[in-house]
Amino acid sequence: MMKRLFFSINPSEDIRNSVFNILKEKEELFPSGCVKWVKKENIHITLLFLGLLREENMEKISLAATEALEGVDTFTVNFHRVCYHPPKKVPHLIWMEGESCPELSSLREDLKSSLQETGLKFIPENSFLPHITLGRIKAWEFKRMEREEIPEVEEEVSLSFPVESISLMESVLKKSSPDYNILKSFSL
């Protein structure tokens, strides 16, 4: 059986509540149906998307993650603004953008290398900017808006939290919104 897998950082309930409050403020700016907003329980940072992999690879994935996390200590991630993404084009997302973090980049690279050494076939994204997706924009609805009707979402924020673990997640796609299930957590 195939599973749609990714590694994530799942913030605490307090941080999720803070992010969700910002999301709700932005939601009020848009006409109904223009943006598919993220459910509070789905708020996370995608560390590494793996795609569709066979269930029998779970042990390999777990061993690779354990190896990649050896010697990694808790660190802090910082988020500094809410904005559209990509900028200067028809945006696909409204997200909370994080600051580059050497510990996070190193963890991601170690995880990617460790997984590739197992022989698993996945296509890792080349660029990485820590972010928390707040909503996915329905492009056809967005394009129908006049330029002056497009809501201003840009906002400076200050949100930091410790990264103490990562999780192997399964994404179950549904028409309304995906469900994310934690398959295994790995402490730092």
C-alpha positions in Angstrom: 0.0 0.0 0.0 1.3 3.5 -0.9 1.3 6.4 1.6 1.8 10.1 1.0 4.6 10.9 3.5 6.5 13.9 4.8 8.5 14.9 7.8 7.3 17.9 9.8 7.8 20.0 12.8 4.6 20.2 14.8 4.3 23.2 17.1 2.8 23.0 20.6 -1.0 23.7 21.1 -0.2 27.3 22.3 1.8 28.1 19.2 -0.9 26.5 17.0 -3.5 28.8 18.8 -1.3 31.8 18.1 -0.9 30.9 14.4 -4.6 30.1 14.1 -5.6 33.6 15.5 -3.5 35.2 12.8 -5.1 32.9 10.2 -8.6 34.0 11.4 -7.7 37.7 11.0 -6.5 37.1 7.5 -9.6 35.0 6.7 -11.9 38.0 7.4 -10.2 39.9 4.6 -11.2 37.5 1.8 -14.5 36.7 0.1 -15.9 33.3 0.9 -14.4 30.5 -1.3 -11.3 32.5 -2.4 -8.9 30.7 -0.1 -8.9 27.2 1.4 -7.8 27.8 5.0 -5.7 25.4 7.0 -7.4 23.6 9.9 -5.8 24.4 13.3 -4.8 20.8 13.8 -3.0 20.8 10.5 -0.7 23.7 11.3 2.9 22.5 10.9 6.3 23.2 9.2 7.0 20.8 6.3 10.6 19.8 6.8 10.9 17.3 3.9 8.3 16.0 1.5 8.8 12.4 0.5 5.8 11.8 -1.7 4.1 8.4 -2.3 6.1 5.5 -0.8 5.3 1.9 -0.1 4.3 1.1 3.5 7.0 -1.6 3.7 9.6 1.2 3.5 8.5 2.6 6.9 11.3 0.8 8.8 14.0 2.1 6.4 12.5 5.6 6.8 12.5 5.4 10.6 16.1 4.1 10.8 17.3 6.9 8.4 15.5 9.5 10.6 17.0 8.1 13.8 20.5 8.2 12.2 20.0 11.8 10.9 19.0 13.0 14.3 22.0 11.6 16.2 23.6 14.5 18.1 21.0 17.1 17.1 20.0 19.3 20.0 16.8 21.4 20.5 16.9 24.7 18.6 14.5 27.6 18.0 12.7 28.6 14.9 11.6 32.2 14.3 8.8 33.5 12.1 8.8 37.2 11.1 6.0 37.9 8.7 2.8 36.9 7.0 2.8 37.3 3.2 1.7 35.9 -0.1 3.8 33.3 -1.9 5.2 33.4 -4.4 5.7 37.2 -4.4 5.3 39.2 -7.6 3.2 36.6 -9.3 -0.3 35.2 -8.9 0.2 33.8 -5.4 -0.7 30.2 -4.5 -0.4 30.6 -0.7 -0.7 32.8 2.3 1.9 31.8 4.7 3.9 32.7 7.8 7.5 33.1 6.6 10.3 31.9 8.8 13.9 33.1 9.1 16.8 31.0 7.8 18.1 28.8 10.5 21.4 26.9 10.2 20.3 24.2 12.6 17.1 23.6 10.6 18.9 23.6 7.3 21.5 21.2 8.6 18.8 18.9 10.0 17.0 18.8 6.7 20.1 18.1 4.7 21.2 15.3 7.1 17.7 13.8 6.9 17.7 14.0 3.1 21.2 12.4 2.9 20.3 9.6 5.3 17.1 8.8 3.4 18.9 8.8 0.0 21.5 6.4 1.4 18.8 3.8 2.0 18.0 3.8 -1.7 14.5 5.2 -1.3 13.3 6.9 -4.5 11.9 10.4 -3.7 12.5 13.8 -5.2 13.5 16.3 -2.6 12.8 19.9 -3.2 16.0 21.9 -3.8 15.0 25.1 -2.1 13.8 25.4 1.5 12.4 28.3 3.4 10.8 27.5 6.7 7.1 28.5 6.6 3.7 27.7 8.0 0.9 27.6 5.4 -2.2 29.5 6.5 -4.2 29.1 3.3 -4.1 27.9 -0.3 -5.5 30.5 -2.8 -7.9 29.4 -5.5 -6.1 31.1 -8.4 -9.2 31.5 -10.6 -11.1 33.3 -7.8 -8.0 35.5 -7.1 -7.5 36.4 -10.8 -11.1 37.7 -10.9 -10.5 40.3 -8.3 -9.6 43.8 -9.4 -6.1 44.9 -8.3 -7.5 47.3 -5.6 -9.8 44.5 -4.2 -6.8 42.2 -3.4 -6.5 42.2 0.4 -3.2 43.3 1.9 -2.0 40.4 4.0 1.6 41.5 4.6 2.2 41.8 8.3 5.2 41.7 10.5 4.9 39.1 13.3 7.2 37.8 16.0 6.8 34.1 16.8 9.4 31.7 18.1 9.3 28.2 19.4 11.6 25.4 20.2 12.0 22.4 18.0 12.2 19.4 20.2 11.1 16.7 17.8 10.2 15.9 14.2 7.4 13.7 13.0 6.9 11.3 10.1 3.4 12.3 8.8 1.0 10.7 6.4 -1.2 13.1 4.3 -4.6 11.6 3.4 -6.0 13.8 0.7 -9.7 14.6 0.9 -12.0 16.9 -1.1 -12.5 19.3 1.8 -9.0 19.3 3.2 -6.2 16.8 3.9 -5.9 14.9 7.1 -2.4 14.7 8.5 -1.6 11.7 10.7 1.5 11.3 12.9 3.0 7.9 12.1 6.1 8.3 14.3 7.8 11.1 16.3 11.5 11.4 16.8 12.9 13.4 19.7 16.0 15.6 19.3 
